[in-house]
Amino acid sequence: MSRSDDVLKLHRLAHSGGSAALLEWLSARLGGWTGVVDAERGGGPESAVRGAAELTARGVRSAVLHAPGSATLLFALDGGRALAAVLEQPHHPDAATLLADAAVLLALVLRAEEAGRREERAALAESRAREAVLHLLMNGRLSTAHQIAEALGPSLPEPMRMYVVECRTGQRAEVARLCEELTDGRAWIVRCPVYVRHLIVLVPAGPAAADHDFLADALVAVAPGCSVGASGELCLREAPAAYTQAFHALAVAREREERHARFGPGPELALAAHGAGAGWAEALLAPLHAYEPRRPQDPGGQELRATAHAWLNFSSHATRLLKIHRNTLAARLRLVEELLGLDLARLGDQASLSLALRLTPGARRGNDADAAAAPGLDAVLRDPHVSAWARTQLSALSGPDAPSGARATVRAWLAHDAQLGPAAAALGVSAPGARKRLTRIEVLLERSLLQSPSARYDLWLAHRAEELAG
């Protein structure tokens, strides 16, 4: 094989397989060990490492070290590294020429690979920073969220409309690029840390989007297989509500031919219950807000609150959001149960905690007198505003568009702590049959039931309020 053939082969390998393929071919071509060694970090036979250090110390570009029965050929790269080949004597007559040609190309390939790794690390860091901004928004820390967002760009929109975009597997990067193009770079785009097929998009709200959702229309048109749920127009401080709204709208969008939906108008429980329930919520959460861990490394009250909120919204998937192990999540939830006197295996206690967290925007300390004077949950649910909310919430289950047995299906599902198998057995149908019924009810209520965040807590509270109203 001629030198030109060797050089052509080296270029082809560099383009198709990078440095690893190039070094592997050199080893096979020369019949010995070939690799990149570092004067400080090693990475090869002792003779090659010693030779790399010698090249650096002397400031020369190439060298040959002889040993009994072998020779080490070295060609300097950069940063104290060298291309080295340890060959038995007598070695290939064109070894030095081939290694010299390879060293020039290898230096370029290594720089390109390092640049690619730096770009990947930068992209990962930006993705994590955007995820951190979302986490801050969801926990009401707007000032810090704004500071990080300004550094990354664009600014967080205020007011905003939040979208949850469900893509096909592997399509998320392309859909994110399309969102950026369709909004002229004004959208704040985050890869959902919980659902690997979801994008969360915050878009400036305004009159232009009041009647026609251009972004959702355009995304569904150019990205086949996408479904899009949109929230109402809300302030940034209402980001948790906006996400829940968009997620519920997504459950409706999946069943629609147009594949997108906006959150349907309806009363919010937190607004209806705030007057009667704020004191109850503070009293319920007071032990959590006052909790001080025994060790500095253990989670405090605020972190336990965030853990409970994430678990109520995402169940076991909360580990992805919080970046903790499932055993850590379980241990924190046991501590929350112990502090609050709740059994989080029961849907009723989950619903109580969910409402209390929504009624208390932050961890504020109350006093024992306030806690003793606060009403119980039933007293909150008897409030006329909450009773009116419950009637509106449940009216669709008995309306003309409701599937047969809709109310009985929901009641059975709630009575069995939103567990599909036991609910199906109580209804006398198969689990897939019960799932189909609940899927139809999702469209009717315009709320997600089977995927978290789910409306199951609000439905449980609405049924309880209905029972208390007689």
N, C-alpha and C positions, 0 to 999 in steps of 0.2 A: 504494500500500500504506500503510495507516494505521500509527501508532506502535505500537498494540497488536499488530498483525500482526507488526511487526518484532521486538518484544520476545518474542513467542511463538516466532518463528523462531529467535531467539538462544538461548532456553532449550532448544529441541529440539536444536539443533546442539551446544550445550555438553554435553548428556547423551549424544548419539550419537557425536560425533567429537572432543570436547574443544576445547582452545584452537586447534589447527591448523585444524579445520573452521570454527570461529567466525571466525577472522581471514581465511580464504580467502573466506568469504561476504561479510564486510565490504568486502574489496577489490573484489569483483565488484559489490556494491551501490552503492559510492561512486565506482567508476571510477578508482581510484588505488591507490598503495601503502599498505598498512595492516599494522602489525606491532607487536611489543613491542620497545622499545629500552631500553638500560641506560646510565645516565649515565657509568659507568666502562668497561664492556665493549663498548659500541657495540651493533651488531646491526641497523643500518638506515642510511638515507641520512644524510649529514652534518648536514643541517638538523634532522632528527629527534633525533639524538644530542645536538646542541647545545641543542635545546629541552628535552630530558630533564634535562640538567645545569642549565639555567636554572631549571626547576621545583624541583629539589632545593635549589639555592642560595637561591632566594627563599622557599621553603616554601609555594608556592601549589599548587592542585589542578588547574588547567587554564590553557592559554595558546594563543595563535595567533601564529605567526611568518609574516610576509608576505615574499614574494620576487617578483621580476618574473615574472608569469604563473602563480604558484602560491602555495598557502598550506599551512602545516604545522599541523595541529590536534593538541594534546597533552592527555592526561588522565592524572594521576598514578595509579599503582597502589600499590606498596609496594616497599621495598628499593631505592629509587633508579631504579625502572623506570617506564615510561610507555607507555600505548597511544597510538600516533602514526599519523596519516594524512597523506600528502603528496598534495594534490589540485590539479588545474589550476583556474585561475580562468576563469569563475565555477564554483564547485563546487556540489554537491547542496545545496539549501536546508535540508534536515533533517539534514545531516551532523553538526553539533555535538550535536544531541539524540540521534541514533542512537549516536554514539561515547560520549556520557555514559552512556547506558543500558548499552552494551556493556562499559564499563570496570568497572562494579559487578559484573557477572556474570563478566567475565574474571578479575578479582582472585580470586574464589572458586574458579574453575576452575583457575587456576595454582597456588593453594595446595593444592588437592586433588591435582593431578598431582605436585607436589613431595613431598607426603606419601606418595603411592603409590610414587614412586621411592625415597624413604627406606626405606619398608617392604620393597621388593624388595632394596635393598642390605643391610638388616638380615637378611632371610631368607637371602640368599646368604652373608653373613658367618657366620651360625649353621650353615648347611649345611657350609661349609668348616671351621669349628671342630669340628663333629662328625666330619667326615672326618679331621681332624688327630688327634682322640682315638683313632679306629680305627687310624690309622697308628702312633701311639705304642704302642698295645696290641700290635700285630703285631710291633713291634720291642722289646718287653719293657720299655718305659719307663713302668711303672705309676704311679709317683708323679706325674709330670707329667700323665698321662692323667686321674688322679683329680682333680687341681687344676682342670683345664679343665672336666671333667664336672660338678663341683660348682657351677661358675659358671653352666653352661647348664641343669643339671637334666634328668632326675633323676640320682641317684647311680648309679654303675656297679654292677650287681648282682654279688654274690659269695657263694656260687658262682652260676654262671649256666648257661643253656642258650642256644646261639646258633642262630638261624634264618636261612636264606637264602630269601627269598620272591621268586619270579619272577612278575611282573605282565604284563598286557597293556600295549602301548605307550600312554603317556599316562595310565596308571592308578596310577602310583607314589604320587602325593600323596594320593589317596583311600585307598589301602591303608595308607599310613603313618598316616593319621588313624584308620582302623579298628583298627590295632594299638594305638594309644594308648588308644582307648576300651576295647578288649577286655582290656587289662592294667591298667586304672585308672591310666594315666599312669606305671606303674612300669617300662616297657620303655625301653631305650636304642636309639633308631632312627637308622640312618644310611643315606643313599642310597649305594649301591655306586659308588665312583668309577671302576670298570672296566666293569661291565655295566649299561647304562642302564635295563634292565628289572628290576634286582634291588634289593631292600631287605635290609639286614642288621639283625637285631633281636636284642638281648641281653635276656633275660628272667630274673628271679630263679628259680632252680631250687629244688625242694623236693619233699616227699612227694606233694603233690597232683598233680604232673605225672609221677609215676613210671610209671603204667600207661596213662593216657589223656591224649592231647595236645589239650587244650581249645583252645589258640590256633590250632593248625594246622587242626583241625576247623572252627572258627568262621570263619577266614579263607577257606577254600575254599568254605564255605557262602554267605558274603555277598559274595565277590568272584569271580564266575565267571571262569574262565580262569587263575586263580592256581595255582601249584604251590609246595609248601613242603617244604624239607628242614631237619631238626633235628639238632643235635649231641647227644652225651651230656651228662651233667652234669659240668662242668669248672670249674676255677678260672680267674680272669682271666689269670693268667700263662700259661695254656694256650690263649689266644685264637687263635694261629695254627692249632693242632690242631683247635680247635672250628670254625673257619671251614672247614677242609678237610673235616671230618666232615659239616658241614651241606651243603657243596657236593656231596659224594658222594651224600648222601641225596636231594638235589634231582634228581640224574640218575635215581635209582630212582623218585621221585615222579612224574616226567613220564610214566612208562609204566604207572602204577597208576590204577585207576578212581577211588580216593579222592583222588588228586592230592596226597598228602602222605606222607612217610616219615621215620623216624628212623634215624640211623646205626646199622647193624647191629653187634653186638658182634664183636670180633676183636682179635687181638694188634697192638700198635703196634710198628713197626720200630724207632723211636727207643729204646723201652724194651728190646727184645730185644738191640739192638746196643750199648747204652751201655757195658756193661762191657768189651767187647772193642774197641769202636770209638772211644772218647773220645780216646785218645792219637793214633790215626790221623787223626781229624778235626782236632785241634789242629795236627798236623804239616802236613797238607795246606793248611790255611788260614793258617798262620803268615806266609807272605809277604804275604798280603792284610792281615792284622791289623797287621803291622809297617810297611806302606807309608805313606810320608810324601810328599805331593805337592810338586812343585817350586814351584808358585805357590799363594798363599793361596786363590785363587778356584777352584782345581781340587778335585775330590772326594778325600777321604781314604779310609783303609781302611774305616772304618765305613760311609761313604756307598756305597762300591763293594760292600760286603757287602749292604747293603739293596737296591741295584740288582740284584745277582745273584739275591737271594731273590725280588724282584718279578718278574723276567723268567722264572725257573723256574716260578713260579706262574701267570703271566698272559701269557707270551710277548710278542708285540708290543704287547698292550694295557697293558703295564707303563708305557708313556708316560703314560697317563691317570692312573695311580696316583701316579707320581712327578712329574707335571707337568713333563716334559722333552720335548724334540724327539726324534724317532726317530733322527736322526743322533747326538745326544748319547748316547742309549741304546746305539747300536752302538759308539761310541767307548769308552764305559765297559766294555762287554762284551769288547772287544778287549784292553783293559788287564787285565781280570780273567784272560783266557786267558793273556796274557803272564806275569803274576805267578805263576799257579798251574800253568803248563805243561799246560793243558787245551785240547781242541778242542771247543767248545760246540756244534758242528754235529753231534757224535756223541752218541747217546742215552746210551751208557755213561758218558761224561764228565759229562753233565748229571745222571745218576743219582748219580754219586759226589759231585758238588758239593751236590746236594740233601740227601743223607744227612749230609754233613759239616756243613752249616749247621744241620740239625736236632739234631745231637749237640753243638753248641757254642752255648749260649744267648747268648753275647756275644763281643765281639772281645777275646780275651785274648792277651797276647804270650807265646809260648813261647821256649825257647832252642834253639840248634842241636843240642845233645846230645839233647834230648827228641825233636826231629824225626828225628835219625838213628836213634834206638832204636825209633821207632814202627813198628808193623806196616803192611803194605800192605793194600789193600782186600780182596784175596782171602783173606788171613789172617783178617780180620774176618768175612767171609762164611762161612768154615769153622767159626766158633764154633758149638757145639751149640745155643745159644739161637737163633742166627740161622737155623740149618738147620731147627729146629723151626718157627720163624715162617714160613719159606719153604714148608714142606710144607703148613701150614695155609692159607697164602695161595693156593696153587695147587690145593688139593684140589678146590675147586668146579669147576675146568675139566675134571675127569675124573669128576665125580660123576654120579648118575643124572639130575639135572635139567639137565645141561649140553647145549647144542645140539651137533649133530653137527659135528665138526671144530673145536670151540672152542679146544682147546689149539694146534692147528696154525695157526689164524687168529691167535692172540695171538703165537705164536712168529714168524710171518712179519712181523707188524706191528712187533714189537720189533727184529727183525733188520734191518729197513729204517728204523731210527731214527724209528719211529712216524709214517712218511709213508704216507698212505693210498694214493696212486697206485702207487708201487713195490710196496707190500705186495699190493695187488689183482692186479697183474700176476704176481707170484710165485705167488699162489694160483690164478691162471687164472680170475678173476672180474672183474666190472666194479667201478669205484670205488664206485658206489651200493650194489652187492651187499656189498662189504667193509664199508661203513659200517653196513649193516643188521645184519651179523653182530656187529660190535663193539657196536652198540646193545643187542642181545640179551645180550651178555656183560656189559655194564654192569649190567643188572638182575640177572644171575646173581651177579656179584661184589659188588653193591651199592656200586660205585665208579664215578666218572666217568672215562671214558677219552678221549673225543673233545673235551671242553671242558676248559680249564684253570681251576683246578688239577686235574691229571689224575693217576691212579694209575699212569701208565706208568713212572715212576721206580721205584716199589716193585715193579712186575711185572718190570722188567728185573733188579733186584737179586735178586728171588726166583728167577728162572730161572738167574741166574749162581750163586747159592748151591746150587741143585739140581744144576747141572753139577759144581760142585766137590765135592759130596757123593757123586758117582759114580752 
